[in-house]
Amino acid sequence: MKHVVQLRIGPVGFRIGSDWRAPIAQLGALYRDYPRPIDGIPDFTVRLFAPRPWRRIVRPNVMIAGDYTIPDAAPLPLRLGLLAAEMGMNLQMALGQRRYLLLHAAAVERDGRALILTGVSGAGKSTLAALLMARGWRLMGDEFLLVDPATGLAHAFPRLISLKNRAVDVVAAALTDARFGPPQPETPKGDIRHLVPDARAIAAMDAPAQPALILFPSFGFAAATRPVPASETFMRLTQASTNYVALGERGFDALTRLVASVPAHAIDYPDTDTALAEVERLWAAVA
């Protein structure tokens, strides 16, 4: 690849190459405070390339590939090159990560303990994680949480926070000094803008935390909270994990320990102020 950047997010190193300069320049600017891969050796490689040579110039389209790929994936327009790079890194993790149990979840930390937020797309977990970061919690990630099968500890993966549609303005109002990536309108998931995690999240990304509370948020409903039994939590988290089956017995043991030792609640909320107040109330109950 002509244009390349290397970076490390938590314990995972990446090498991202592109046929075009713009996506790599954007990545380099937004991830400028992140370290390089340990010993200069990345765990995964991502490639952004044109499906045909002329597509580098004429209506340029970006294909995503790397160590792991989806052969029939549709290309994205070059204006979404930054999104393509982020999707490429997520794809490598989802298909290739075997050291940790991956949970599709946002997570924040306080006093060495982790709050895990997981749910379907649109549940608001990224928005809530960003707003909790604005309130002094340490962001551990908004896309993946890494659970070590050997210790049960949660490890951070604080990549850029992907905010969608109205959430961008809500978070920008709470984090007036934050750095954002360029607007990326009309993506398959709506209008997206990436938020750079704060300095604390980046500096402490190698510090694990003990899982202490699991929340299943759902945005757009009347306020309600209910405890989630272990059996339902286990089922939901198997659906939220991209590598549970691939890990086999290690994945089963890790998830069983997590569910058995950490309380879980489902929270419905009509607005972020309601959700944040309920998060703080539930957190105080497990303190």
N, C-alpha and C positions, 0 to 999 in steps of 0.2 A: 504494500500500500504506500502511496506517495506521501500521505499526511498521516501522522501517528501521534498519539498521546498515550502515556501510561499513568496509572493512578491506582491507589488502594483505597477501598471502602471497607472499614472494619478489618477482618482478617483476610479479605479476598482481593487479590490483585488482578488488574485488567490491562490489556493492551488493545486499544481501539484504533483501527486504521480506516482510511476513507479515500475514495477517488477524488473527493472534493476537499478544499481547505476549510470552508465555512463551518461544517459541523465540528471539526477538530478544534478550530479556533474558539468556538462557543464553549465546548467542553473544557478546554484549557483555561478559559477565563473563569468559568463557574466553579471548577474544581481546583483553582489555583492554590488553595491552602491545604489540599489533601496531600498525604505522603505518596511516594512511589511504591511499587510492589517490593516486598521484602527480598533483599539480595538482587533486586532488579529482575526477578523472575515472576512473570504474571501467572496466575492460575488459569485464566481464560483469555481467549482472543476473540474480538468482535471485528467483523469486516462490513463496511458500507460500500457497496459497489453498484455500478450501473448494470442493468440486465442485458443491455446491448451497448456496444461501443458508442454509438451516436447518442444514446441516452445520457451521456455525460454532459452534453451541450444542448441538444434539442429536447425540450420538455423533460428535463432531467428527472429521473426516477431513482429512488434508493432501494436496493435490495439489502436485506439483513442476513448475514451469515456469521460463521465463526467456528469454534470447536464443535458446537452443537447448532443445528439449524432445523427449520421446518421447510421442507422442499417446496411446498405449494403455497407459501406465504405470499400475499400480494405486496407489491412495492409501495412506497410512500413517495410523495413529491419531495423534491430537494428542500423546499421551504420548511419541511418537517424533519430535517436531518438530525437536529438535536434530539427530538423524540425518538427517531430511529435508533440513535446510539444508546439511549436509555433503555429502549425495548430490547436491544441486542444484549446489553449487560444482564437485564432481567431474564432473558431467554437462557443465557449460559447458566445462570444460577438455577433456574427452574429445572433444566434438563440435565445438568452436569454436577450439581453439588451433592457430594456424598459424605462429607465430614460432619455436617450438621443436619439436624432435622429442620427443614424450612417450614415456616408458617407464614402465609400471606397475611401480614398483620402490621399495624403500626405499634410502636412501643415507646414509652418514656420511662425515665428512671428518677427516683428520689430516694436519698439515703441508702443507696446500694440495692434497692429493690425495684423490680420492673412491673409496670402496668402494661398489659397487653390489650390492644384494641383490634378486634378482627370482625369481619363481616363481608357481605357482598359488596360489589362495586356500587358506589353511591350512598353507602351507609354513613359516610362522613368521618371515617377513621383518620384520613390524612389531615383534614381540616382540624379535627379535635387535637391531634398530635401537635400540629403547628401552633395552635392556640395555647396548649399546655406548655409548649416550649417558651412562648411569650410570657407565661406566668412563672417561669423559673425552673420548670422540669427540664431534665437533660433528655434531648431527643435521641432515641436509639435507632429509629428508622420509621419509614412510612410504607415500605413495600414488603420487606421480608424481616422476620425475626429469626435468628439462628439459635437453636437450642442444642447444646452439647450433649449427646447421648451419654457420655461418660460421667459428667458432673451434674447435669440438669440445669446448668447456668445458661442464661440468655446472653447472647453476644450481639453487639450492635452492627447495623448495616445502614449507616446514615447517608444514603445517597440523596440526590436532590429530591425535594418534596414535590410531588406532582399534584398541583391544585387545579380544580376544574370549575369553569363557569363562575357562578357568583362567589364561590369560596375564595377566589383570588382577591376580590375587594375586601372581604371580611378579614382575611389574614393580613393584608397590607395595612389596614387600619389599626390592627393590633401590634404590628411589627413595623413601625415607621422607618427604622434604619436598616431594614432587611435588604438583601440583594436578590433580585429576581432575574430569571432568564428572559429572553424575548418572548412576546406573546406568540402562541401557536394556535391560530383559529382554525375552526372547521376540521378538527381531527376526528378519527372514528369515535372518540369519547367526548366530543364537544370541544370547547375552547379551553386550552391548557396553558398554564404558565408554571415554570419550575421555580421553587424557592430554595435558596442556599441555606442549609442548616447553620445555626449560629456557631460562634467560635468554640463554645464549650462542647457542643456535640462532636465537633471535629477533633478537638484536643483529647477528649476522653473516649474516643470510639474504640480503644483497645480494652477498656474496662468492662468486664461482664457484670451482670446483675442477677440477683435471685428473683425469679418470678414470684409475684405476690398477689396479683389480682388479674383476672381475665374478664373483659367486658365485650359484649356483643351489641354495639350501638346500631340503632335504626333511625334515620332521619325522616321527618315528615309526618310523625304520628303524635297523638296526644301523649303527654308525659306519663310514663309508667316504668316500673322497675320490677323485675322478678328474679329470684335466684334460679340458676340453671343447674339441674342435677348433673352428676358426673357422667352418666350414660349419654345424655344429650351433648354435653361439652365434648366428650370424646368423639362422637359422631361428627359434630361441627368442625372440629379441628382436623380430623382426617380429610374432610372436604377442603379445608383451608391449606393443607400441606401439598406441595408439589412433588415431594420425594418420599412421602411416608411409605408407599408400597415398595419403592426401590431400596429403601434401607432395611426392609424385612424386619427381623426380630429386634434389631437396634432401634428402629423407628417405633415399633410397638412398645418396647420397654420405656423409651424416652417419653412417649406421649402418655402412657399409663401413669408414670411417675408425676408428670406435670398435672394431669387431671386429678389425681388422688391428693395432691398436696396444695393445690391453688384453688380458692373459691372463684366462682364465675357467676356473673349476672348479665341479664339482657336489659338494656335501657332503650326505651323509645323516647324521642324528644322532638319538639316542634321547632326549636331554635338552639343556637350554640350556648347561650347563657344558661338555659335550663340544663343542657347536657353537662357543662362544666361544673355547675353547682352539684349535680348528682355524682359526678366523678369524684369530686372532693369529699362528698359525704361518704361514699362507699370506701374510698381510700382510708379515711379516718377510722372506719370500722375495722380495718385489718391492720392498722398501725400497732 
